[in-house]
Amino acid sequence: MIKQVETVQHYVFAEHPNPECHVKQLSSSFISTLAHASDPSAQWVFLVPPAVFKIREQTEGLTATIRPFSFSFNTSDYRILLMDQDQGRLYLGSREYVVALDMHNINKEPLIIHWPATTQRKGECRMTGKGGQGECANFVRLIEPWNRTHLYTCGTGAYKPICTFVHRGWRAEEYLFRLVPGYVDSGKGKCPYDPRQQNVAALINGNLYAGVHVDFMGTDPAIFRTLGDRPAVRTEQYDSRWLNEPVFIEIQRIPDSSEKNDDKLYFFFREKSLDAGGGGSPSVVSRVGRVCLNDDGGQRSLVNKWTTFLKARLVCSVIGDDGIETYFDELRDVFIQPNQDERNPVVYAVFSTAGSVFKGSAVCVYSMNDIRNVFNGPFSHKHGHNYQWTPYTGKIPYPRPGTCPGGTFTPGVRTTKEFSDEAVNFVRAHPLMYYPVYPLHKRPLVVRTGVDYRFTTIAVDLVDAVDGTYEVLFLGTDRGTVQKVIVLPKDPSTTEELTLEEVEVFRVIFFPFVLFIESKNECRLLYVSSESGLTQVSLHRCAVYGKACSDCCLARDPYCAWDGENCSAFTPSTKRRSRRQDIKHGDPLRQCRGFNAKVEHRLKETVQFGVEGSSTFLECQPRSPQATVKWLFQKDGKRKVVRQTTTLAICTGHGILLKSLTQSDGGLYHCLATENNFKHTVARVALHILDREIVDALTSPDAPVDYQHRRTHPPPPPPPPQTLPPQLHPEPEVQLMNHTYGSFMVEAAQ
């Protein structure tokens, strides 16, 4: 089910049907609310450039007015940076502002800190030639929890990164949120100079680990460790074997064993290939890298540099029918799904194709066991007369490069400064592993090819349903939409991918979004950020699937179930016997016995008129994108199938176009949808054909004055029909709408 969005007047948000789940979004100049609407399904939040606001459901129209609200500051470039579950706050940074939202009542006025660059610094920035796109400002790019009372925050500082502390927490009944006065720290190695460059960071045990460009020109990328009681270390400078024009995507601490000294920092990035331009090698490759958290650098070599830095290639590809492997080389986003075993989270990654000839995207899933096995495998080494990459077959020094001091395999080594020169020099020359990391089952979970968009972001939610736990993927695209996708197992070797819905949230490319589930109020919320604002989205919109048990069952949305009357939100704790849900099979014949006939009885019949010799379009769009549609034509008690594509009719995804109408085309048309062997009528259209000569006479300039008056001053619509037996209902009154020989329709109760 796709909610179609036309244009939007202001930045708007819609209310969640659960009063405990508050919905709000921020924009550069407006916060607007969607007026209370009768349709409870309008839960998605939209944030698009100015125009006129209208939401149109596929089955019934909804036009809502908005109430603009001017906010107290004007900013842009919102980034979600920290969710504080303990204090129920959402912290985000933007251009010269740090904002704190109350997550238990998101509609409360947020707390705001104005943190601009100084006037002098902005002037110096402009003198260097920057500032053409408003770059000479302080873009907040890092917010990390320092302790229970303070946040550590960094910004670009108009091309001179700066950091400071933010005091947060409760004092009596007041929540404090303010900069610590008088404290400013250098942000070099913590925050980029250029606000357009991506950076990642994690504050672990008082040490800040960051993937960032550390110079004004943006030519010196590094994995940097600063702050804390350990020495500052970084990757080797200007060595393309370590990092070659990287774009940092994600960084996270993941323990390797029960021994804390084995804890490692894993980081995901893409970089320019060393072999680009030759032998069909890709120009860009995706990587996973790691370092030990307790790495203090070398004693004589690699001083203040990582001595445990290793990296491997991430592969996401499909094999065609011809046996050719197609690679998705550009890593776009990574979502790390925690597990009960903190050593083995699941890694979801979004990739796209690097070239412009073939456009596509894919989602691949990796296990930490597979990643570790690659890092425990052979190192990559260039050897031979062609100087090709081969596995290193020589002697591996002790301790094995990449192992941590004081860990499981090096209990007698206290620090990396005790590593031998041979081990340190080997790491410097061989940071790359020979074997790549392949995804689970060696195939993508989701693939999109031949489309006009690419996936850019991902968030994953594990949802408990009646028949198991399912992973629901929320995939952002570069056209500003979010696709809600579920992947279902069909048999041990294949899966079935279903797009539950796609919703437009932005008209601009947006930054990676964050999924946050607030369990206290059983709210399941998705946060999306962009240059123009922040959006909060409810994960379930069960009402859009319709009021039929079969539609709810066929939707196969684990968030929703049929409760006997409507398609409503499902919670595993609910004990109502009438609830119906079948995610794996989506079989309404088994789940909805006794309910399907009610829907057929309630189905309205649309009366539509066409002009002889002209064309007309009969609209019918099933709620499920997986359904197949065929049309039946009924006349004089006989039914026949309408051929989908002929010289007389063209079937589209929204209905069927009938060309050059004749009197024999008049009759009753049934739109029949089939999904999972379940057939049901989606629409009934009674088509009446008007005689062309009569219409010409009525619309001619020489028509009698009375007819012209009727055309320009149509009579008021008739009163609603009284409740009568179907056979006693009067025929609906007919009005000619315009001079064109098109069609118009009125609804009549069956």
C-alpha distance (Angstrom), angle and dihedral (degrees) to the residues before:
residue distance angle dihedral
M1 . . .
I2 3.80 . .
K3 3.76 121.8 .
Q4 3.76 104.6 -142.4
V5 3.76 114.0 -140.0
E6 3.74 122.7 -162.5
T7 3.80 116.5 -175.1
V8 3.77 127.6 -41.0
Q9 3.79 127.8 -138.2
H10 3.80 98.9 -153.0
Y11 3.75 137.3 -5.0
V12 3.76 103.4 -71.0
F13 3.76 141.3 -176.6
A14 3.77 133.1 -165.4
E15 3.75 130.2 -137.3
H16 3.78 120.8 -106.5
P17 3.82 114.2 -125.2
N18 3.79 89.8 -128.8
P19 3.82 105.5 76.7
E20 3.79 90.0 -149.2
C21 3.81 91.0 61.6
H22 3.78 107.8 73.7
V23 3.78 119.5 -165.4
K24 3.76 125.9 -154.4
Q25 3.77 140.4 150.0
L26 3.77 135.7 -167.2
S27 3.78 129.1 -138.5
S28 3.74 138.2 -179.8
S29 3.79 93.6 -94.0
F30 3.80 111.0 -2.7
I31 3.75 143.4 48.4
S32 3.76 107.7 -169.9
T33 3.74 133.6 179.2
L34 3.74 128.4 -142.9
A35 3.77 107.8 -124.5
H36 3.77 116.5 -112.7
A37 3.80 105.3 -78.7
S38 3.75 131.0 -164.0
D39 3.81 91.6 -128.7
P40 3.83 107.7 82.4
S41 3.78 91.8 -168.0
A42 3.80 94.9 77.4
Q43 3.77 94.8 100.2
W44 3.77 103.3 126.6
V45 3.77 114.3 98.1
F46 3.78 119.8 -131.3
L47 3.79 127.4 -157.2
V48 3.80 115.4 177.2
P49 3.82 138.9 139.6
P50 3.81 120.9 -72.1
A51 3.82 121.4 -72.8
V52 3.82 133.3 101.8
F53 3.79 119.6 -38.4
K54 3.78 122.6 -129.4
I55 3.79 132.6 145.7
R56 3.78 115.9 -160.6
E57 3.77 120.8 -166.8
Q58 3.77 117.3 -153.6
T59 3.78 92.1 -119.3
E60 3.76 105.6 32.2
G61 3.76 135.7 11.9
L62 3.78 125.8 -110.3
T63 3.77 122.9 -175.3
A64 3.78 116.3 177.0
T65 3.75 132.7 -176.2
I66 3.77 122.8 -132.7
R67 3.76 133.8 -140.1
P68 3.81 110.1 -143.0
F69 3.77 118.3 -143.6
S70 3.78 121.6 -166.8
F71 3.78 113.0 -135.3
S72 3.77 124.1 -140.4
F73 3.79 96.6 -114.9
N74 3.79 138.7 38.0
T75 3.80 115.6 -137.7
S76 3.78 143.3 130.9
D77 3.79 143.4 -161.1
Y78 3.78 99.3 68.9
R79 3.78 116.5 -165.7
I80 3.78 125.6 -177.0
L81 3.75 104.5 -134.1
L82 3.81 110.8 159.3
M83 3.78 138.5 18.5
D84 3.81 112.8 -161.0
Q85 3.80 107.0 -160.5
D86 3.81 94.0 174.7
Q87 3.79 93.9 60.7
G88 3.79 97.0 25.5
R89 3.79 94.7 -119.7
L90 3.77 134.9 136.8
Y91 3.79 113.4 -152.5
L92 3.77 120.7 -163.1
G93 3.74 135.0 171.8
S94 3.77 128.8 -143.3
R95 3.75 139.9 160.1
E96 3.84 103.3 -36.8
Y97 3.83 94.3 -25.6
V98 3.79 138.4 94.2
V99 3.81 113.5 -161.4
A100 3.82 132.3 -165.4
L101 3.81 118.7 -160.9
D102 3.78 125.5 -166.0
M103 3.80 103.6 -122.9
H104 3.81 93.4 -163.6
N105 3.80 89.7 57.4
I106 3.77 107.7 17.4
N107 3.81 90.9 177.3
K108 3.79 92.2 68.2
E109 3.78 115.9 105.5
P110 3.82 106.4 -89.5
L111 3.79 123.9 -121.5
I112 3.79 110.8 -111.0
I113 3.80 135.1 -158.9
H114 3.79 117.2 -167.2
W115 3.81 107.5 -148.9
P116 3.83 110.4 169.8
A117 3.76 129.0 167.5
T118 3.79 113.9 -103.0
T119 3.79 119.7 -92.4
Q120 3.79 89.9 -117.3
R121 3.80 92.4 52.6
K122 3.81 92.2 48.5
G123 3.81 89.3 53.1
E124 3.80 91.7 49.7
C125 3.81 89.5 48.9
R126 3.80 92.2 53.9
M127 3.80 90.8 48.6
T128 3.82 88.8 60.6
G129 3.80 90.0 59.3
K130 3.80 97.2 -100.9
G131 3.76 128.6 118.6
G132 3.78 100.4 70.9
Q133 3.81 91.1 128.3
G134 3.77 98.8 29.8
E135 3.81 92.0 -83.0
C136 3.80 93.2 141.1
A137 3.78 94.2 86.1
N138 3.77 137.3 86.3
F139 3.82 108.0 -89.7
V140 3.80 109.6 -169.4
R141 3.80 106.8 -131.3
L142 3.80 105.4 161.0
I143 3.80 133.7 46.4
E144 3.80 117.2 165.0
P145 3.83 131.3 164.9
W146 3.80 110.6 -107.3
N147 3.80 96.0 -179.6
R148 3.81 138.0 -37.2
T149 3.80 92.3 -67.0
H150 3.82 105.6 34.4
L151 3.80 142.0 49.7
Y152 3.79 125.3 -154.3
T153 3.81 109.6 -134.8
C154 3.80 132.8 -175.6
G155 3.79 134.6 -175.7
T156 3.79 138.5 -177.5
G157 3.82 91.0 -106.1
A158 3.83 94.5 -152.1
Y159 3.81 92.0 -56.3
K160 3.81 93.4 -37.3
P161 3.84 106.7 87.7
I162 3.79 116.3 -136.1
C163 3.80 134.0 -176.8
T164 3.79 136.0 -162.6
F165 3.79 143.1 162.4
V166 3.80 125.7 -96.5
H167 3.78 118.9 -152.6
R168 3.80 111.7 -137.6
G169 3.77 133.7 169.7
W170 3.77 143.5 74.4
R171 3.79 128.3 -52.9
A172 3.80 109.2 -178.1
E173 3.83 104.8 -52.3
E174 3.80 94.8 -22.5
Y175 3.78 126.8 90.8
L176 3.80 110.8 -139.4
F177 3.77 119.7 -143.0
R178 3.79 116.5 163.4
L179 3.80 143.5 120.3
V180 3.78 117.5 -91.4
P181 3.83 101.4 -109.9
G182 3.77 119.4 -116.9
Y183 3.80 97.7 8.9
V184 3.81 120.0 118.3
D185 3.80 124.9 156.0
S186 3.80 132.2 -173.2
G187 3.78 112.9 -95.4
K188 3.80 96.5 -157.3
G189 3.78 109.9 132.5
K190 3.79 90.3 13.9
C191 3.80 105.4 63.3
P192 3.83 131.5 21.8
Y193 3.78 124.0 -108.4
D194 3.81 92.5 -138.4
P195 3.83 114.4 61.1
R196 3.81 89.8 -150.0
Q197 3.81 93.4 62.9
Q198 3.79 118.1 92.5
N199 3.79 118.7 -122.9
V200 3.79 134.8 179.0
A201 3.79 128.6 -160.2
A202 3.80 142.7 174.2
L203 3.80 128.6 -170.6
I204 3.83 108.0 -144.7
N205 3.81 123.9 174.9
G206 3.79 91.3 -21.4
N207 3.82 93.5 -50.5
L208 3.79 120.8 111.7
Y209 3.80 115.1 -141.7
A210 3.79 114.1 -168.6
G211 3.78 140.0 173.7
V212 3.79 101.4 -148.1
H213 3.80 146.8 134.8
V214 3.79 106.2 -105.4
D215 3.82 103.8 -164.1
F216 3.79 137.7 66.9
M217 3.81 94.4 -113.0
G218 3.82 93.4 49.2
T219 3.80 93.8 -125.2
D220 3.81 98.8 117.1
P221 3.81 111.3 69.9
A222 3.78 119.4 178.7
I223 3.76 148.4 165.7
F224 3.80 97.5 -122.3
R225 3.81 134.5 -170.3
T226 3.78 118.4 -161.2
L227 3.81 139.0 156.7
G228 3.79 123.2 33.3
D229 3.79 129.6 70.1
R230 3.80 96.9 -62.2
P231 3.80 122.7 89.0
A232 3.79 118.3 -95.4
V233 3.80 110.7 -99.8
R234 3.78 134.6 175.7
T235 3.79 143.1 173.1
E236 3.79 120.3 -77.1
Q237 3.80 109.3 -74.8
Y238 3.83 120.6 -116.6
D239 3.82 93.5 -5.4
S240 3.80 109.5 133.1
R241 3.80 90.8 -163.8
W242 3.80 88.0 69.9
L243 3.80 102.9 35.8
N244 3.79 124.9 -1.2
E245 3.82 111.5 -171.6
P246 3.81 93.1 -44.3
V247 3.79 129.9 -168.0
F248 3.80 109.1 -150.4
I249 3.81 116.2 -138.0
E250 3.83 111.7 168.0
I251 3.80 140.5 -3.6
Q252 3.81 128.5 -170.2
R253 3.78 141.6 156.4
I254 3.82 112.6 -115.6
P255 3.83 120.6 177.2
D256 3.79 116.8 -131.6
S257 3.79 98.2 -159.6
S258 3.78 143.3 -9.8
E259 3.82 88.2 -81.1
K260 3.81 108.5 93.0
N261 3.79 92.2 -150.2
D262 3.81 88.0 66.4
D263 3.82 92.8 61.3
K264 3.78 112.4 126.4
L265 3.76 137.9 -168.4
Y266 3.81 112.0 -127.1
F267 3.79 119.3 -160.6
F268 3.79 130.9 -175.4
F269 3.79 123.8 -151.5
R270 3.77 144.8 142.6
E271 3.78 124.3 -126.4
K272 3.78 143.5 174.6
S273 3.78 112.3 -79.9
L274 3.80 117.3 -113.5
D275 3.81 88.6 -139.4
A276 3.80 96.2 46.6
G277 3.77 114.6 147.5
G278 3.77 98.8 22.8
G279 3.78 135.6 88.5
G280 3.76 94.8 -3.3
S281 3.81 92.1 -64.3
P282 3.80 115.9 158.6
S283 3.78 118.6 -102.4
V284 3.81 91.3 -138.5
V285 3.81 129.0 33.5
S286 3.79 131.7 -171.2
R287 3.77 120.6 -126.5
V288 3.77 145.0 -167.9
G289 3.80 114.9 -158.6
R290 3.77 136.3 178.1
V291 3.81 143.6 -167.8
C292 3.80 132.5 -176.0
L293 3.78 114.9 -101.3
N294 3.82 90.7 -136.4
D295 3.82 94.3 51.0
D296 3.84 108.0 131.1
G297 3.81 98.2 175.9
G298 3.78 130.6 -108.4
Q299 3.80 130.6 -52.6
R300 3.83 100.7 -134.3
S301 3.81 102.8 -0.8
L302 3.79 127.0 40.3
V303 3.80 90.5 16.9
N304 3.83 108.4 -170.9
K305 3.82 87.3 0.7
W306 3.78 128.9 109.8
T307 3.79 112.8 -90.4
T308 3.82 93.8 -174.5
F309 3.82 99.6 50.2
L310 3.82 113.4 137.1
K311 3.79 133.4 158.9
A312 3.80 138.3 -171.1
R313 3.77 136.5 -169.4
L314 3.80 120.4 -100.4
V315 3.81 111.4 -143.5
C316 3.79 123.9 -157.7
S317 3.80 112.6 169.7
V318 3.79 145.9 139.9
I319 3.79 128.2 -139.4
G320 3.78 115.1 -136.9
D321 3.78 128.8 -144.2
D322 3.79 88.4 -94.7
G323 3.82 91.0 57.0
I324 3.80 94.0 -110.9
E325 3.80 114.1 138.4
T326 3.80 115.9 -134.5
Y327 3.80 115.2 -158.4
F328 3.78 129.3 -149.9
D329 3.79 97.1 -151.1
E330 3.80 106.5 173.1
L331 3.80 114.4 82.4
R332 3.81 108.4 -148.0
D333 3.79 107.5 172.0
V334 3.80 142.0 -7.3
F335 3.79 129.6 -151.3
I336 3.81 117.5 -169.0
Q337 3.80 111.4 -155.3
P338 3.83 111.7 -155.0
N339 3.77 118.6 -129.3
Q340 3.78 134.4 -161.0
D341 3.78 85.3 -101.3
E342 3.80 103.5 60.3
R343 3.80 89.6 -158.1
N344 3.80 92.6 63.7
P345 3.81 112.8 46.3
V346 3.80 118.0 161.0
V347 3.80 116.2 -109.1
Y348 3.82 117.2 -145.2
A349 3.80 115.2 -170.9
V350 3.82 133.0 -174.5
F351 3.80 118.3 -146.1
S352 3.78 135.5 -179.9
T353 3.77 134.3 -168.8
A354 3.77 115.8 -90.4
G355 3.80 99.5 -143.6
S356 3.78 131.7 68.2
V357 3.82 97.1 -132.2
F358 3.79 96.5 68.2
K359 3.79 114.9 35.3
G360 3.78 120.2 -164.0
S361 3.79 148.2 122.9
A362 3.77 136.5 -147.5
V363 3.79 141.4 -173.9
C364 3.80 117.0 -139.0
V365 3.80 128.1 -174.1
Y366 3.81 123.8 -147.1
S367 3.78 133.9 -168.1
M368 3.79 121.6 -139.5
N369 3.81 89.9 -130.8
D370 3.81 90.0 61.8
I371 3.81 91.2 47.1
R372 3.82 92.3 50.2
N373 3.81 91.8 47.0
V374 3.80 89.8 56.9
F375 3.82 91.5 50.1
N376 3.81 88.8 49.9
G377 3.81 90.7 50.9
P378 3.81 132.1 82.1
F379 3.78 123.3 -48.0
S380 3.79 121.4 -119.9
H381 3.79 117.1 -109.0
K382 3.80 133.6 177.4
H383 3.77 109.7 -130.2
G384 3.80 143.5 149.6
H385 3.78 135.5 46.2
N386 3.84 91.5 -61.9
Y387 3.80 91.4 47.0
Q388 3.81 91.6 -127.9
W389 3.78 127.7 167.8
T390 3.80 111.1 -95.0
P391 3.81 134.2 163.6
Y392 3.78 112.3 -88.4
T393 3.80 108.8 -110.1
G394 3.78 100.7 177.5
K395 3.78 129.5 97.4
I396 3.81 115.5 -55.5
P397 3.83 111.1 -141.3
Y398 3.81 123.5 -127.3
P399 2.92 127.2 -80.3
R400 3.79 91.7 39.4
P401 3.81 109.4 -111.4
G402 3.78 110.5 -98.7
T403 3.82 97.0 30.5
C404 3.78 118.9 121.1
P405 3.82 125.7 -119.4
G406 3.79 114.5 -105.8
G407 3.80 91.4 15.2
T408 3.78 133.3 126.8
F409 3.82 94.5 -72.5
T410 3.83 98.2 33.2
P411 3.82 106.2 43.6
G412 3.81 93.0 149.8
V413 3.81 96.8 52.0
R414 3.81 113.0 88.4
T415 3.82 101.2 -175.7
T416 3.79 141.3 5.0
K417 3.80 88.2 -110.6
E418 3.81 85.6 74.2
F419 3.81 92.2 58.9
S420 3.80 113.2 115.5
D421 3.79 119.9 -105.0
E422 3.80 87.6 -117.7
A423 3.82 92.1 58.0
V424 3.80 93.4 45.4
N425 3.80 94.2 48.0
F426 3.80 90.7 47.6
V427 3.84 90.8 56.1
R428 3.78 91.3 48.3
A429 3.82 91.6 55.2
H430 3.83 99.2 35.0
P431 3.83 110.7 40.6
L432 3.83 93.3 139.4
M433 3.80 125.8 82.7
Y434 3.81 117.7 -136.8
Y435 3.80 100.6 -135.5
P436 3.81 120.8 60.5
V437 3.80 125.4 -133.1
Y438 3.80 112.4 -106.6
P439 3.81 123.8 -159.0
L440 3.78 124.8 -110.9
H441 3.81 111.1 -68.7
K442 3.84 86.0 6.3
R443 3.77 91.7 -95.1
P444 3.82 136.8 90.6
L445 3.77 121.0 -95.0
V446 3.83 92.4 -140.8
V447 3.80 129.1 17.6
R448 3.81 130.3 -172.3
T449 3.81 120.4 -175.1
G450 3.77 133.1 158.6
V451 3.81 92.4 30.4
D452 3.80 130.8 120.4
Y453 3.81 95.6 -121.5
R454 3.79 141.9 56.4
F455 3.78 131.8 -141.8
T456 3.79 112.8 -110.2
T457 3.81 107.1 169.5
I458 3.79 141.4 23.6
A459 3.79 140.7 -162.2
V460 3.80 124.9 176.0
D461 3.79 131.0 -154.8
L462 3.80 124.7 -170.0
V463 3.81 107.9 -142.2
D464 3.80 126.9 -165.5
A465 3.81 113.1 -137.7
V466 3.79 134.1 173.5
D467 3.80 93.1 -92.5
G468 3.80 100.4 37.5
T469 3.79 145.7 -57.3
Y470 3.80 118.7 -53.7
E471 3.79 134.3 -167.4
V472 3.80 113.4 -129.1
L473 3.79 115.1 -163.0
F474 3.79 122.7 -152.5
L475 3.80 106.6 -160.4
G476 3.79 122.0 -170.1
T477 3.79 118.9 -151.4
D478 3.78 134.1 -155.2
R479 3.80 89.6 -112.1
G480 3.82 91.5 65.0
T481 3.81 100.1 -101.4
V482 3.78 134.0 121.8
Q483 3.79 119.6 -140.8
K484 3.79 118.1 -155.0
V485 3.81 106.5 -148.9
I486 3.79 133.8 178.7
V487 3.81 124.8 -168.8
L488 3.80 115.5 -151.7
P489 3.81 127.7 -167.4
K490 3.80 113.6 -118.3
D491 3.80 98.3 177.0
P492 3.83 134.6 -24.0
S493 3.80 92.7 -75.3
T494 3.81 105.8 34.8
T495 3.78 139.1 48.7
E496 3.78 135.7 -159.9
E497 3.80 119.5 -132.2
L498 3.80 118.4 -153.1
T499 3.80 126.2 -173.8
L500 3.79 102.9 -147.6
E501 3.80 93.9 -171.8
E502 3.79 144.7 -32.7
V503 3.77 122.1 -139.3
E504 3.77 130.5 -172.2
V505 3.80 111.5 -129.8
F506 3.81 102.2 159.1
R507 3.77 138.4 20.8
V508 3.80 90.0 -149.7
I509 3.78 133.9 61.5
F510 3.77 107.1 -88.1
F511 3.75 134.8 -153.7
P512 3.81 123.0 -107.5
F513 3.76 111.6 -64.2
V514 3.77 128.4 -139.4
L515 3.78 128.6 -132.3
F516 3.78 115.9 -143.1
I517 3.81 126.8 176.1
E518 3.78 116.7 -159.5
S519 3.79 102.2 -155.8
K520 3.79 95.7 -178.2
N521 3.79 93.5 74.7
E522 3.81 94.8 23.2
C523 3.79 88.5 -114.6
R524 3.77 117.3 153.9
L525 3.76 107.9 -160.5
L526 3.78 136.8 173.8
Y527 3.79 121.0 -154.9
V528 3.81 120.9 -152.8
S529 3.80 125.0 -174.8
S530 3.78 134.7 -169.6
E531 3.77 141.6 159.2
S532 3.79 90.1 -80.4
G533 3.76 103.5 42.7
L534 3.76 155.4 -42.5
T535 3.79 124.1 -85.1
Q536 3.78 131.0 -163.7
V537 3.79 116.1 -155.6
S538 3.78 132.7 -168.7
L539 3.78 110.4 -130.6
H540 3.79 95.7 -141.3
R541 3.81 129.7 54.0
C542 3.76 100.2 170.4
A543 3.81 95.5 163.3
V544 3.83 92.2 67.0
Y545 3.80 89.9 67.2
G546 3.78 89.6 70.1
K547 3.77 137.2 -115.8
A548 3.79 96.6 -75.0
C549 3.78 124.8 100.2
S550 3.81 90.2 -139.4
D551 3.82 92.8 54.1
C552 3.80 91.2 48.8
C553 3.79 91.6 48.9
L554 3.80 94.2 45.7
A555 3.81 90.8 50.2
R556 3.83 87.7 69.5
D557 3.78 90.4 -159.0
P558 3.83 109.2 157.3
Y559 3.80 89.9 -152.6
C560 3.82 91.1 63.0
A561 3.81 139.3 58.2
W562 3.81 138.0 172.3
D563 3.81 109.4 -103.4
G564 3.80 97.8 -170.8
E565 3.80 95.0 -88.4
N566 3.80 108.9 34.8
C567 3.77 144.8 5.7
S568 3.81 101.8 -95.6
A569 3.80 141.3 164.7
F570 3.80 114.1 -67.8
T571 3.78 124.8 -139.8
P572 3.82 120.6 -178.8
S573 3.82 91.1 -133.2
T574 3.81 91.9 62.9
K575 3.82 110.9 110.0
R576 3.81 100.5 -170.6
R577 3.79 109.0 134.4
S578 3.79 93.3 -149.9
R579 3.81 93.9 66.1
R580 3.80 112.9 115.7
Q581 3.80 124.2 -163.3
D582 3.81 132.0 153.5
I583 3.80 112.0 168.5
K584 3.79 99.1 162.5
H585 3.81 98.5 50.9
G586 3.83 105.9 11.9
D587 3.81 91.6 -148.2
P588 3.83 110.6 167.9
L589 3.81 91.7 176.4
R590 3.78 88.8 68.3
Q591 3.79 100.0 31.7
C592 3.79 101.3 41.0
R593 3.78 106.3 43.8
G594 3.78 108.7 156.0
F595 3.81 95.1 13.7
N596 3.83 102.2 74.7
A597 3.81 96.5 68.5
K598 3.80 90.0 57.6
V599 3.77 91.3 59.5
E600 3.80 94.1 50.2
H601 3.79 88.5 50.9
R602 3.83 92.5 51.9
L603 3.81 94.5 47.2
K604 3.80 110.9 119.4
E605 3.76 122.9 -133.8
T606 3.80 116.6 -133.2
V607 3.80 118.4 -146.1
Q608 3.79 112.3 -149.1
F609 3.81 131.1 -179.7
G610 3.77 127.5 -151.0
V611 3.80 132.4 -176.7
E612 3.76 119.6 -118.9
G613 3.81 110.9 -103.5
S614 3.81 94.3 17.8
S615 3.82 130.0 91.5
T616 3.78 130.7 -108.0
F617 3.78 136.4 -167.9
L618 3.79 122.2 -136.4
E619 3.78 109.0 -156.2
C620 3.79 122.4 -140.2
Q621 3.77 126.8 148.3
P622 3.81 119.6 169.5
R623 3.76 117.8 -136.5
S624 3.79 93.4 -123.7
P625 3.84 120.2 65.7
Q626 3.81 87.6 -150.9
A627 3.82 94.0 62.9
T628 3.80 123.1 102.3
V629 3.80 118.4 -142.0
K630 3.77 134.1 -149.7
W631 3.80 130.7 173.7
L632 3.81 127.0 -131.3
F633 3.80 122.2 -160.8
Q634 3.81 117.4 -150.3
K635 3.79 124.4 -166.6
D636 3.79 132.3 152.6
G637 3.80 90.1 1.2
K638 3.83 93.6 -56.7
R639 3.81 127.3 111.3
K640 3.79 129.3 -156.1
V641 3.80 134.2 173.2
V642 3.80 116.5 -104.0
R643 3.79 109.7 -130.7
Q644 3.80 108.1 -117.7
T645 3.81 100.7 -135.5
T646 3.79 121.3 19.3
T647 3.76 138.2 127.3
L648 3.81 86.8 -86.2
A649 3.82 102.8 42.6
I650 3.81 139.0 28.1
C651 3.79 121.2 -164.7
T652 3.82 118.0 -148.6
G653 3.78 135.1 176.4
H654 3.80 89.8 -95.5
G655 3.80 100.1 44.0
I656 3.78 143.0 -63.6
L657 3.80 130.0 -57.0
L658 3.80 115.8 -144.8
K659 3.81 113.8 -158.9
S660 3.81 127.9 -150.9
L661 3.80 99.2 -1.0
T662 3.79 122.0 -139.1
Q663 3.79 130.5 -171.8
S664 3.81 89.3 -100.9
D665 3.83 89.5 63.8
G666 3.79 91.7 68.4
G667 3.77 114.7 105.4
L668 3.80 143.5 81.2
Y669 3.81 118.5 -44.2
H670 3.81 120.6 -160.6
C671 3.82 120.3 -159.1
L672 3.80 105.3 -151.5
A673 3.83 120.5 -167.0
T674 3.80 122.1 -162.6
E675 3.79 125.3 -165.1
N676 3.80 128.4 156.8
N677 3.81 89.1 -3.5
F678 3.82 89.6 -59.2
K679 3.79 114.8 125.9
H680 3.76 124.6 -165.9
T681 3.78 137.1 158.5
V682 3.80 112.7 -105.5
A683 3.81 98.7 -179.2
R684 3.79 140.9 4.2
V685 3.81 118.2 -156.0
A686 3.80 122.4 -173.4
L687 3.80 104.9 -155.7
H688 3.81 118.8 -158.8
I689 3.80 119.3 -170.0
L690 3.82 117.2 -142.5
D691 3.78 120.1 -148.4
R692 3.79 109.7 -105.0
E693 3.81 95.2 -140.6
I694 3.79 91.8 54.5
V695 3.81 91.9 48.8
D696 3.82 90.6 47.8
A697 3.78 89.5 52.5
L698 3.80 93.3 48.7
T699 3.81 94.5 47.7
S700 3.82 98.2 39.1
P701 3.84 117.7 112.9
D702 3.82 86.7 -127.6
A703 3.80 92.2 58.0
P704 3.84 116.8 122.8
V705 3.80 115.4 -81.4
D706 3.79 91.0 -112.7
Y707 3.80 90.8 59.6
Q708 3.82 91.9 47.1
H709 3.80 90.2 50.7
R710 3.79 90.0 52.6
R711 3.78 90.6 51.6
T712 3.82 94.8 51.4
H713 3.83 96.1 34.6
P714 3.79 107.4 35.8
P715 3.79 115.4 -168.7
P716 3.80 118.6 -102.5
P717 3.81 116.2 -87.9
P718 3.80 114.7 -87.9
P719 3.81 119.4 -101.2
P720 3.81 115.8 -94.5
P721 3.82 111.4 -82.2
Q722 3.74 118.9 -101.5
T723 3.76 120.6 -115.0
L724 3.79 102.2 -86.5
P725 3.77 134.9 151.5
P726 3.82 109.4 -81.7
Q727 3.76 93.6 -110.2
L728 3.85 91.3 57.1
H729 3.81 97.9 51.9
P730 3.82 111.6 116.9
E731 3.78 120.1 -123.6
P732 3.82 111.0 -95.5
E733 3.79 117.1 -101.7
V734 3.80 114.0 -101.5
Q735 3.83 124.1 -136.2
L736 3.78 127.9 -174.2
M737 3.78 105.7 -130.1
N738 3.83 105.7 -168.2
H739 3.79 145.8 -22.5
T740 3.81 95.2 -87.4
Y741 3.75 119.4 98.4
G742 3.77 95.2 -124.0
S743 3.77 128.8 114.1
F744 3.74 139.4 -97.6
M745 3.77 133.6 -166.6
V746 3.76 142.6 -148.1
E747 3.77 127.2 -169.4
A748 3.75 120.2 -119.4
A749 3.77 127.3 -173.7
Q750 3.74 111.6 -115.1
